[in-house]
Amino acid sequence: MTTHPAAVSVRNVTKTYASGFTALQPVDLDIRSGEIFALLGPNGAGKTTLIGIICGIVNATTGVVLADGHDVVTDFRKARSKIGLVPQELTTDAFETVLATVTFSRGLFGKRADPAYVEKVLRDLSLWDRRNSRIMTLSGGMKRRVMIAKALSHEPRILFLDEPTAGVDVELRRDMWQMVRGLRASGVTIFLTTHYIEEAEEMADRIGVINGGRLLLVEDKAALMRKLGTSHLVVTVRQPLAEIPAALAKFDLALAAGGTELVYSYDAHADDNGLAALLHALNGSGLAVANLRTHDSSLEEIFVNLVHKSP
């Protein structure tokens, strides 16, 4: 028996609606205790459906989900007590104060009043100074923080953030990232969905990619970028080219920047990536080369490539 069981275990979970639409094809996934896991996918990929099933809001067609070892269907109350959920929509009690709504949320889960804990949550989220403000008077970013405070009010061990920084400005987004890291440091497991590739690249320990209800892969972030990342050699020439020169035709080159750049994509980890041969051919081609530079694929390029390839 492992000493650190998965915080969330998803086995053979599918979702088909009465209309016949299949929102999720069989998903198997373990979220490790104490990690930040990012699920990437375009609109309609199945991200929110999967979160809904894990949190007990959506009924799966098949499969089993355990949250902190508790079945989310047969042991719903215990499972849900371990989970905090911050949905995409900003649904708050507009006329309530920040302090009152967070305190009330804690009570909903049957937790005893603990003003000191609620104060700590509000301070950690930079909301303490606004504790007596009505929620209707807050900015969108502040309202999102209140949603997170409500989700944390009952001391969950697993926090789900569904598009947590949608519509939030860049500065606040970075504040949120820092806050999420702080939560992880305190032992909370984080599961987030996002459209922002840089958010996953910045935050996640592991990344899953979902499209069309199918989980395409789950990988450690660094391993994913090593495995799927491609390096590019960009050759800038002094005179624009109308086509690839015949001397370089055997190399898989692409013209870019109005013909002033030749781009060669290669696997940096391959024993023979063709770079030496290309540089030799360039040298003998007579082209006036102004500059050479290399760059690695971003997570965005990897993601677009994966989603494009999936059926």
Helices and strands as residue ranges (DSSP letters): E 8-16, E 22-31, E 36-40, H 47-54, E 62-67, E 70-71, H 76-81, E 83-86, H 98-108, H 115-124, G 128-130, G 135-137, H 140-152, E 158-162, H 170-185, E 189-194, H 197-203, E 206-211, E 214-220, H 221-228, E 231-237, G 246-248, E 253-256, G 257-259, E 261-266, H 275-283, E 289-296, H 299-309
